[in-house]
Amino acid sequence: EVCLDLSFSMGLGDTICATPCLRKLYNAYGKKISVLTEHPDIFKKNPYVNELYYTGNCGKEVLKDKFDLLTSFHPNNPNSLGISLRHNQFDIRQFHAAGLGFQLLQEEMDMDYFPDEFIPIENLPEKFVVIHPVQTWASRTWKPENWILLTNLLNDSGIAVVSVG
């Protein structure tokens, strides 16, 4: 059995960006994949998930006996074999994929969201844009007022916006 180890992906936005990889793994293995994550709520209703493991409750040592752990190369991961990817230079979805040894095709890049009935989001539109307005990397350095302006312009154009990060 396979378990996708996302335990080193601490950020909510970065974890959401791993969802295309989960879908690709599901298609490659032909079965649901277990996930070890800091943010299990993201994956609760995901049809590609077999079991969820929260990093705060479960150590990797326990899972190593049960699963083949697929671990992405990550700057915070001490098991990355010394490989350092310049993750601020390309799309974070491809960063997860590259760390797992594959590349996402353009048509595989959409992120998945399967809402839980207990999440207090009502009338979520079928299509929406996710914005991750942080200033941690050069590729994301933008004034807060620019994020607000972009969000307002998208909303005024009839495009729903979900902000994370």
C-alpha positions as CSV (number, residue, x, y, z in Angstrom):
1,E,0.0,0.0,0.0
2,V,1.1,3.6,-0.7
3,C,1.0,6.6,1.5
4,L,1.7,10.1,0.3
5,D,3.9,11.9,2.9
6,L,3.0,15.6,3.0
7,S,4.1,16.0,6.6
8,F,6.7,18.6,5.6
9,S,4.2,20.8,3.7
10,M,3.2,22.9,6.6
11,G,1.4,25.7,4.7
12,L,-2.3,25.4,3.9
13,G,-1.8,26.8,0.4
14,D,1.2,24.5,-0.3
15,T,-0.8,21.5,0.9
16,I,-3.8,22.4,-1.4
17,C,-1.3,22.6,-4.3
18,A,-0.4,18.9,-3.7
19,T,-3.9,17.8,-4.7
20,P,-3.1,17.4,-8.4
21,C,-0.3,15.0,-7.4
22,L,-2.7,12.9,-5.3
23,R,-5.0,12.6,-8.3
24,K,-2.1,11.6,-10.6
25,L,-0.9,9.0,-8.1
26,Y,-4.5,7.6,-7.8
27,N,-4.6,7.3,-11.6
28,A,-1.1,5.7,-11.8
29,Y,-1.7,3.1,-9.0
30,G,-5.4,2.5,-9.9
31,K,-6.4,2.7,-6.2
32,K,-6.9,5.2,-3.4
33,I,-3.9,6.6,-1.7
34,S,-3.4,7.2,2.0
35,V,-2.1,10.6,3.1
36,L,0.0,11.9,6.0
37,T,-0.5,15.6,6.4
38,E,-0.5,18.6,8.7
39,H,-3.9,19.6,7.1
40,P,-6.2,16.5,7.0
41,D,-9.3,18.6,6.5
42,I,-8.2,19.4,2.9
43,F,-8.4,15.7,2.1
44,K,-11.5,14.5,4.1
45,K,-13.9,14.2,1.2
46,N,-11.3,13.6,-1.5
47,P,-12.3,10.5,-3.5
48,Y,-8.7,9.6,-4.2
49,V,-7.9,9.2,-0.5
50,N,-7.9,5.8,1.3
51,E,-6.9,6.8,4.9
52,L,-5.8,10.1,6.4
53,Y,-3.1,10.5,9.0
54,Y,-2.5,13.7,10.9
55,T,1.2,14.4,11.6
56,G,0.4,15.6,15.1
57,N,-1.0,12.1,16.0
58,C,1.0,9.8,13.9
59,G,4.7,9.3,13.5
60,K,6.2,8.2,10.2
61,E,7.9,5.3,12.0
62,V,4.5,3.7,12.5
63,L,3.5,4.3,8.9
64,K,6.8,2.9,7.4
65,D,5.8,-0.6,8.6
66,K,2.4,-0.4,6.9
67,F,3.1,1.6,3.7
68,D,5.5,2.5,1.0
69,L,5.9,6.2,1.9
70,L,6.1,8.6,-1.1
71,T,7.9,11.7,0.2
72,S,8.3,14.8,-1.9
73,F,11.6,16.6,-1.7
74,H,11.0,19.6,0.5
75,P,13.4,22.2,2.0
76,N,12.2,21.3,5.5
77,N,12.5,17.5,4.9
78,P,15.7,16.0,6.4
79,N,15.1,12.9,4.2
80,S,15.4,14.8,0.9
81,L,18.8,13.2,0.3
82,G,20.5,16.6,0.1
83,I,18.5,17.5,-3.0
84,S,17.5,21.2,-3.0
85,L,14.9,22.4,-5.4
86,R,14.5,26.2,-6.0
87,H,10.8,26.0,-5.2
88,N,10.4,29.8,-5.4
89,Q,11.3,29.6,-9.1
90,F,8.4,27.5,-10.4
91,D,4.8,26.5,-9.8
92,I,4.4,24.9,-6.4
93,R,2.2,22.2,-7.9
94,Q,5.1,21.1,-10.1
95,F,7.4,21.4,-7.1
96,H,5.4,18.6,-5.4
97,A,5.3,16.6,-8.6
98,A,9.1,16.9,-9.2
99,G,9.8,15.9,-5.7
100,L,7.8,12.7,-6.3
101,G,9.6,12.0,-9.6
102,F,7.1,13.1,-12.2
103,Q,5.7,16.2,-13.9
104,L,2.1,17.3,-14.2
105,L,0.7,18.0,-17.6
106,Q,-1.1,21.3,-18.1
107,E,-4.5,19.5,-18.1
108,E,-3.5,17.9,-14.7
109,M,-2.7,21.1,-12.9
110,D,-6.2,22.0,-11.5
111,M,-6.4,21.7,-7.8
112,D,-9.2,19.6,-6.2
113,Y,-11.6,20.7,-3.5
114,F,-14.2,18.4,-2.1
115,P,-16.1,20.3,0.6
116,D,-17.1,18.9,3.8
117,E,-20.7,19.5,5.0
118,F,-19.3,20.9,8.3
119,I,-17.1,23.6,6.7
120,P,-19.0,26.9,7.0
121,I,-18.8,27.8,3.3
122,E,-22.2,28.3,1.8
123,N,-23.1,28.5,-1.9
124,L,-19.5,27.9,-3.0
125,P,-19.6,28.4,-6.8
126,E,-18.7,25.6,-9.2
127,K,-15.7,27.6,-10.4
128,F,-13.5,30.0,-8.5
129,V,-10.0,31.4,-8.2
130,V,-7.8,30.6,-5.3
131,I,-5.4,33.4,-4.3
132,H,-2.5,32.8,-1.9
133,P,-1.5,36.4,-1.0
134,V,1.7,36.1,1.0
135,Q,5.0,37.8,0.7
136,T,7.5,35.0,1.6
137,W,9.2,34.6,-1.8
138,A,10.3,37.0,-4.5
139,S,7.7,35.4,-6.8
140,R,5.0,36.4,-4.3
141,T,6.2,39.8,-3.3
142,W,3.3,42.1,-4.0
143,K,1.8,44.9,-2.0
144,P,-1.3,43.9,0.0
145,E,-3.3,46.6,-1.7
146,N,-2.6,45.0,-5.0
147,W,-4.0,41.7,-3.8
148,I,-7.1,43.6,-2.6
149,L,-7.4,45.3,-5.9
150,L,-7.1,42.0,-7.8
151,T,-9.7,40.3,-5.6
152,N,-12.1,43.2,-6.1
153,L,-11.6,43.3,-9.9
154,L,-12.2,39.5,-10.1
155,N,-15.3,39.8,-7.9
156,D,-16.6,42.8,-9.9
157,S,-16.1,40.6,-13.1
158,G,-18.3,37.9,-11.6
159,I,-15.4,35.6,-10.7
160,A,-15.5,34.2,-7.2
161,V,-12.3,34.3,-5.1
162,V,-11.1,32.1,-2.2
163,S,-8.1,33.5,-0.3
164,V,-5.7,31.2,1.5
165,G,-2.4,31.8,3.2
